[in-house]
Amino acid sequence: MRVTDISFQRWLETHSAEHKDRWFRELYPWEILSEIDFSKEKIGEVQVMEGTDATYRITLKKIERSHDERYVFTFSVVTEPFDEGQDWYVRSWRNDFELVCSAKGVLITLYAVGVDPSAKLVKSFMRGEFKNVVAERSLPVFSLLHRSLTSYALEKAYPELSLHKTFNTIKGTPRKLGQPNSWPTYTRPLLADDRNHWVMCATSEEFAHRLALLNEHQCDQLTVVYCLPNFSQHHRYDGKVANVISLPAALQNLGDSAGKFLRQFRFLLNWLTPTQPRDEEDMHRLLTVPPKKPDDPVPIKLCELREARAALDLDVSNVREAAYFFACANLLNTAINRARNGKYDKIKLDKRHYSYKGRIAEVARQLLSDPIPGVNIAKQDDLLIAEVSDVQFSFHEIPLEEFGPKLSKGSWRGVRLQPLAPLALEWARKQVMESIR
């Protein structure tokens, strides 16, 4: 027996817009499931199907007939990546499912037996129980968790938005990325309020700008949230309809509780690999009197560089956020200086990242106009000094002449934080995270 139209679009047609598991269902391997033979003769037989990156082994376990003449099929799905290099791109499935169809073989619903595996992953992720997520580490899971965290933050800020609405493409707008000769027939943003406001997710900053360019004519207001900043040149959206923001900027919609999700953000930055906290003695060395010229500068991890770049978009409204902002700016400044001197080769930093000092100047001027207790902005000769909770961050090449008379003279204590930039970032991150405990 063949069940017709096994697809997520069909599932959407048979379920309400408020269904709590809608986006979990979207992640099912629908193209594979649509090829299953549900004939009685196939019970107990393994049906082998080849996907793009993996082999799927489907076993039909039983067929039941309900009182209203519906068929209920129970089957298992097990995936095997073609090789070890492909397992990152393939969602791992080892689950039982039930499919319900009408007497004529038309799909009614499909769901995992027991708690949906995607729901388990999201729950573990939001609680910070990363061990459970690492076992299922893959790009589809990364996307699921990124979207979950983004929607959690923006649903709080925009309660009028709803999940998984589908819209027909308005003709005359830019063509689908990567398919110059075709038009997408529909668009399904992460969150939407009709065509008034859409929210979309992108893994990288570059793709976020491409989504903005593609969809700016589809709605009145568009917010695109990205997780991974890019360090190379790429197309940038410069219109007025869309707002491209980093995930930390989206999390600021949660107010004082935003800090508790920094661990989740860093987990995503490191491609679903937990990062180990640094040695407490190193932290103590930073918080007391670090040496002015340490022999071995602390290495900068790529995930720390990504975190620092993304955090420069954050608003600064309290002393904890000020500590985090200037620690991120200090780390990015350190990476660029090390790259200039040939001591940092993890990634090529595009010239655009040298403009981050304009953002430092902007925040510093804001703090002079609207002071925050525990934060002091001053200068010494051509050096801008930002002192936060007795820790001094200093920056050269800031246009101090634009600050006006409010910028008073200060005294730099001579402690160079660039060699200890990752430790400074961890110290500041802990200030933000501990504030919500």
PyMOL commands that set and color helices and strands:
alter all, ss='L'
color gray80, all
select helices_A, chain A and resi 8-13+22-26+30-33+40-42+84-86+117-127+130-134+139-157+205-215+247-269+280-287+302-311+319-340+351-369+400-402+418-434
alter helices_A, ss='H'
color red, helices_A
select strands_A, chain A and resi 46-50+54-65+71-81+94-101+107-112+162-163+167-168+186-187+191-193+197-204+221-228+242-246+375-380+383-388+391-395+408-409
alter strands_A, ss='S'
color yellow, strands_A
deselect
rebuild
show_as cartoon
